[in-house]
Amino acid sequence: MPEGYVGTKFQTIYASHEPPCDARIDELVKWCRRFAKLGIVGKAMGNVSFRTADGFIISPTGTDPATIASRQFVEVIKTDIAIRELTVRGAGEPSSESMMHAAIYDARFEINAVFHAHNDALLAAAARFRLAVTEREQPYGTPELAQEILKILYGHHFFIMRNHGFVSLGRTMDDAGRQVEEMLAKL
């Protein structure tokens, strides 16, 4: 049974409270709003990110995807998974799954976008679609979840976190977003 949301499970250190400035954030906003409009996600979006020269820009925790604005995004510029510490630029708290995004970007250099969301119908169809699924359920936002994902990460661009949600990886945000739409169109 998935754990209820209790907030982030890491310490956030603010290098700056100024929102990151990157024109590509508008593309993340577009995908968040598109997923909300299509009913792919509810108010519990999950999280979306893209790689930057300094780290990655990610959606903040607890934000409604239908109304998210570019100034709300946060840039994670340093991640220390071992001590559960993130250094960021931005006004908000980064997504509770930021450590997972960091682990994926560190492990897969060709990946430039990570989209994660929750969809019960897709989780139920994982076996039918022959999707990779993590072996064990792990608590959200933890180093243990990041490590569990690393076990199945290679060779997959779309996979399921057991009893949690899906992750779509892409070279671009459009790749990651279209992959989500294609998977959900099969339901």
N, C-alpha and C positions, 0 to 999 in steps of 0.2 A: 504494500500500500504506500503510495507516494506521501512524503512528508508535506505538511502544510507550510506555506511560506511564512518565514519568521524574519526575513531581511537578509542582508548580505552577511557573509561569514568570513570577512577579511577586513583588515584595517585599510582605510583610504587616506593617503597622504596627498595633499593638494600642492602641486608645484605652482599652480596658478588657478584662480577662480574664473578666469576669462574663458568663454566657450571656445572650442577649437574652431579655426577658420579654414575650411576646406570645401570647395564647391561641390565635391562628391557627396557631402552630407545630404544634399537635396535629393540625391538618388535613393538614399536610405529612407528618407521621409516618404518618398513616392512608394517604395515597397511596403512600408509599414501601413500606410493608408490604403494601398491596394489590397493587402491581405485582410485588413479590417472590413473593407467594403465588400469583398467577395465572401466574407464569412469564414475565411480560413482560420482566423484566430478571433478570440474574443478580447476582452479587456486585459487578459493575461497573455500578452503578446509572445513572451519569450524574449528574444533579443536578436539584434542584427549588428554586424560589424564589417568594417573593411580595413585592410592593412594600410598603414602610413609609413613614412620614412622613419618615424620615431617609435612606432608601436602599432596601435590600431584605434580607430574611432568606433565607439559602441553606444548603443541606446542605453539610457539610464534605467535604473530599476524603478518599477512601479509606475510606468507611464502608459497611458492609453494610446494604442497605435493609431486610432482614428483621429487623434488631435495632436499628435506629437509635432514638435517644431524643431528646426535645425539647431537653435541655440541651446536645446536641452541635451544634445549629445556630448559625450565625454571622450577625451583621448587618453588612453592608457599608455603611458610612456615607459613604465617599468613594472615588472611583475616578479615578485618573489613568492612562488607557490609554497616553498618549504615553510616560510614564516607567515604565510597568508597576508601579504602586504602588497598593495598596488599604489603606484604614484601616478597621478592623473592631472590633466588640464581640463577645467570645466567647472561649472557651478553645481552640478548634481552628483549623485552617487552612481557610479557605474553599475551596469547590470550585475546581478548576483552570480551570473555565469561567466564573468570576465576571466576567471582562471582557466576555464575550459577553452575559451577563445584563444587565450595566450598559448596554451599547450598545443592547440591545433596549428597556429601560425608558426610556432617554433619547430614543429615536427614536419610540416608540409610547406616548403618554401614556394611551391607553385600556387598555393591557395591564397587568394586575395580578398575573399568574402566568405563569411560564415553567417548563416541564417538558422536560428533555432526557434522552434515554436512547439506548442502543445496541440495535438489533435487526436482525440480518442479513436476516431474511425481509422485513422492511418496506423495507429499503434496496433489496433485489432487486425489489420490487414497485412502486417509485416511478413508473416509466414507465407501468405498467398503471393505476395510480391517478391518473395525471396530476398528481403532486405537484411543487411547485416544488423544484428542486435547485440548490444553489450551483454556479456555473460551474466553480470550481476547488477542489481539495482543499487545505486549509491546515493547518498544524500546530495541534493542539489547544491551547487556552489562550492564544492569541496575539492581539495586535491585528489581525494579518492575517486571522485567522478571523472576528473581530468585523466587520471591514470587508467581508469576502466575504458575510457574512450580510446586512448592511445593503443590499446590492445587490438582494436578492430579498425583503426583509422586508415591504414595503408590499403590502397586498392579500392577504396570506396569514396564516392562523392555524396552519397546520401545514406544515412543510417539512423537507427533507432536507439535511443537511450532507454533501456528496459524500464517499463512502467513510468516513463517520464515524458518523452517527446521525441521529435525528430531533429536532425541536423542536416543541412544542405550546404555543401561546399562548392565554391566556384572560383574560377580564375578571375571572374568579374561578378559584380552584383547582379547583373542580368542573368548570368549563368546560374547562380544560386537561386534567384527568384523564380526563373522559368522552370527549374527542376522541381521546386515545390509545387508550382501550378500543375505540372505534368503528372506528378505523383498523385495529387489530390483529384485530378480529373479522372483517374482510373477507378476511384471509389464508387 
